[in-house]
Amino acid sequence: MGLISNGTTLLDAGALDGGVATGAMTLLSTSTASSSANLTFASGINSTYKEYVFKFIDIHPQTNGKHFQVNFRDGSSAYDATKTTLMFYSYHDEGDGTPALAFVNSDVVAQSTDAGRINTGQGSDNDESCAGTLHLYNPSSTTFVKHFHSNIAYTDSSGTPNSINVFVSGYCNVSAAIDGVQFSFNSGNIDSGTIKMYGIK
Amino acid sequence: MAVISNGTTLADAGAMSGLGSLTLIKTITVSSGTSTVSFVDGTSSVVLDNTYPIYKFEFINIHASNNTTHFSFQANVAGGSGFNETITSTYFRAFHGENGTDNGLGYDGNRDLGQATGFQELISGIGNDTDGNGNGELFLFNPSSTTFVTHFMATTVTSYADEAARRMHVAGYINTTAAIDEIQFKQSAGNIDSGIIKLYGIKDS
């Protein structure tokens, strides 16, 4: 049965009509941690979308002071795409100490297959977590390097915790398509938290 | 005929609602050398008026013909001529080289505009190596306002010409109370060799 409104076909044969304007942001997958070594998106990353967005919601680490990180799969089963990244952050502690904006040279990678940090020194108190977004552009390209950028807000592991707003960008310096993305901490598990992957039309 | 379920109108007057707040309006794909890419309200299915309070442009794999040139934008007011509106902006960037040593974070006073009518850099120094490209997004806030200046914010990334990851944050305002209904993109020199630019509208209800 079709659904026609004001002369326009909206639904027919079990699907939206192609002429109906739909939302451009589609939830593709949700992964929820429960003392997980990593949260991995091993499928659904292909040429369907030119941009993929990952949303981090209340990512809580098992171990204090560790770094939330990302790696990419570029043709094999391993998450080890060569990448160069940058990181900078602004911070301000709960004691109203001197805030700052700084490049974080200790937490970047250069032409490395290691995971790239997307925050640094996250706190693991019961109420501490991180939240944010990572964008990945045209991962299926076999011509261009694959750019990504992230922005995460979190509480660090300092005795007087800092509110940190951290920015990371970089690229997988490979021409092979990226078809998987993996998030983890550099040590210990992801105790809890949710990551959602969206495709942008 | 309207379709109403549990008190919510799902379809009426030939349109459906509740299908997402981010609406793809227009995609322009550049596949050969192009000097400018323009989004003009009312032309080629482009909507850039009071339909949406926020517009978002996405840049995907912008590849330049000339090395170390800058992907830039300007605006034109409704009924105006030329992409030459007055802009005041800020620009800061971070970078980190593939050599692992070059890095920095700072304001770049050579790439902002102060009541100037030139094109605003969004992605600086795109490398024209075969795999070099730039990506990012530009938000344009309430361009149809005839009361307020029109603000914009951009975050972009590129593999800079000297082989470095580079991230740019650009924000500012088009200092006019006339409505903005045309946006143009181009490289500071040479052509956009290839790339995709998408225009989205973000609903307010």
Interface residues (C-beta under 8 A of the other chain):
Chain A: L3 I4 S5 N6 G7 T8 L10 L16 V20 A21 T22 G23 A24 M25 T26 K50 E51 T84 T85 L86 M87 F88 L101 A102 F103 N105 V108 A110 Q111 H135 Y137 N138 S141 T143 F144 V145 H147 F148 H149 F167 S169 G170 Y171 N173 S175 I200 K201
Chain B: M1 A2 V3 A11 D12 A13 G14 A15 M16 L19 G20 S21 L22 T23 L24 E58 I60 N61 H63 A94 F95 H96 G97 E98 N99 G100 N103 G104 L105 T130 D131 G132 N133 G134 N135 G136 E137 T155 V157 T158 S159 A164 A165 R166 R167 I196 K198 Y200
